[in-house]
Amino acid sequence: MTGAEPPGRPVPVIVDTDIGEDIDDLLVLCFALNSPELELLAVTTVDGDTAARSRIARRLTSAYRRPEIPVVAGYARSMPAANQPYPPLTAVTQDAVAPTEDGLPPACDLGADELIARLAAERPGRVHLLTIGSMTNAGQALVRYPETAENLAAIVTNGGGFGPGRETTIGWNLRYDPVAAAIVARSEAQWVLIPEGMPGLGGLTARDVEKIRARGLETTDIIYLAIQEWRRNKRECRPDSIPHLSDLRCFAYLLGGILETRPGRAYITVGPRKTLAELRVELDESGPHRLGWRADPEKGQALHDLFMERILSAPLVRRG
């Protein structure tokens, strides 16, 4: 583990996600729901049609027999825009997973920022916030509830491209809301920034997808439906596209020993509206951030195997 929890104790986690857009968000949420090493405290959705994203997340918590996990439809618009809802839309490509509220556990009526702040305050220094979508919910939590920066164990973000021999680029999860990303970078929170692409951590294979299709569980049927919808509706996809697992890098950090991280500094440059933000990172032993640097290929393969084991397993029976 990362050292935040004693050995054997599950790591408390909030997953902040734009689930329903790309496929890896849904896949890694299933992994989190079925991993005893992780205590999933809540799911917060972000960016665009957050209500539709919330339905998808609640379909999964229900299928994994965890309907009590709070799921919040978070901020729809990037900072500092007013949080006016979008019309039903667009970017959610996997609507068929949960097209209506029928049969779903109710959504949590707290705001995403308030829920993050409350959970962090209940367990100061223990809760990890994983941001695998736009960083708006995290940024709003730090602005509206400043004590959250010290209460969180860390904010772990999948976003950016950097590392040995690689040019630094800003990743989508930072680019969608650079103001929120800059707030996180400048806050007192421990920020772990992991590259979206890192050698040593691969995605699924065609054989993996076939195993999911053939497994026949309610959970794997939902996953395979989502893969089909992603292939059909995501502009960049083909009928035979194989899902990637970019967001699994955040969980690789939580599980420990797979990623090498180094102390450093990450700088987000926010320009005028409609201009691209920029990311700059530098190694610095006294830096306030942790930068994901490289992955052990053998351990990366072991994580892939563990991921498939959890995806193909029946939902865990939780004790207590």
Rosetta blueprint (number, residue, H / E / L):
1 M L
2 T L
3 G L
4 A L
5 E L
6 P L
7 P L
8 G L
9 R L
10 P L
11 V E
12 P E
13 V E
14 I E
15 V E
16 D E
17 T E
18 D L
19 I L
20 G L
21 E L
22 D L
23 I H
24 D H
25 D H
26 L H
27 L H
28 V H
29 L H
30 C H
31 F H
32 A H
33 L H
34 N L
35 S L
36 P L
37 E L
38 L E
39 E E
40 L E
41 L E
42 A E
43 V E
44 T E
45 T E
46 V L
47 D L
48 G L
49 D L
50 T H
51 A H
52 A H
53 R H
54 S H
55 R H
56 I H
57 A H
58 R H
59 R H
60 L H
61 T H
62 S H
63 A H
64 Y L
65 R L
66 R L
67 P L
68 E L
69 I L
70 P L
71 V E
72 V E
73 A E
74 G L
75 Y L
76 A L
77 R L
78 S L
79 M L
80 P L
81 A L
82 A L
83 N L
84 Q L
85 P L
86 Y L
87 P L
88 P L
89 L L
90 T L
91 A L
92 V L
93 T L
94 Q L
95 D H
96 A H
97 V H
98 A L
99 P L
100 T L
101 E L
102 D L
103 G L
104 L L
105 P L
106 P L
107 A L
108 C L
109 D L
110 L L
111 G L
112 A H
113 D H
114 E H
115 L H
116 I H
117 A H
118 R H
119 L H
120 A H
121 A H
122 E H
123 R L
124 P L
125 G L
126 R L
127 V L
128 H E
129 L E
130 L E
131 T E
132 I E
133 G L
134 S L
135 M L
136 T H
137 N H
138 A H
139 G H
140 Q H
141 A H
142 L H
143 V H
144 R H
145 Y L
146 P L
147 E L
148 T H
149 A H
150 E H
151 N H
152 L L
153 A L
154 A E
155 I E
156 V E
157 T E
158 N E
159 G L
160 G L
161 G E
162 F E
163 G E
164 P L
165 G L
166 R E
167 E E
168 T E
169 T E
170 I L
171 G L
172 W H
173 N H
174 L H
175 R H
176 Y L
177 D L
178 P H
179 V H
180 A H
181 A H
182 A H
183 I H
184 V H
185 A H
186 R H
187 S L
188 E L
189 A L
190 Q L
191 W E
192 V E
193 L E
194 I E
195 P L
196 E L
197 G L
198 M L
199 P L
200 G L
201 L L
202 G L
203 G L
204 L L
205 T L
206 A H
207 R H
208 D H
209 V H
210 E H
211 K H
212 I H
213 R H
214 A H
215 R H
216 G L
217 L L
218 E H
219 T H
220 T H
221 D H
222 I H
223 I H
224 Y H
225 L H
226 A H
227 I H
228 Q H
229 E H
230 W H
231 R H
232 R H
233 N H
234 K L
235 R L
236 E L
237 C L
238 R L
239 P L
240 D L
241 S L
242 I L
243 P L
244 H L
245 L L
246 S L
247 D L
248 L H
249 R H
250 C H
251 F H
252 A H
253 Y H
254 L H
255 L H
256 G L
257 G L
258 I L
259 L E
260 E E
261 T E
262 R E
263 P E
264 G E
265 R E
266 A E
267 Y E
268 I E
269 T E
270 V L
271 G L
272 P L
273 R L
274 K L
275 T L
276 L L
277 A L
278 E E
279 L E
280 R E
281 V E
282 E E
283 L E
284 D L
285 E L
286 S L
287 G L
288 P L
289 H E
290 R E
291 L E
292 G E
293 W E
294 R E
295 A E
296 D L
297 P H
298 E H
299 K H
300 G H
301 Q H
302 A H
303 L H
304 H H
305 D H
306 L H
307 F H
308 M H
309 E H
310 R H
311 I H
312 L H
313 S L
314 A L
315 P L
316 L L
317 V L
318 R L
319 R L
320 G L
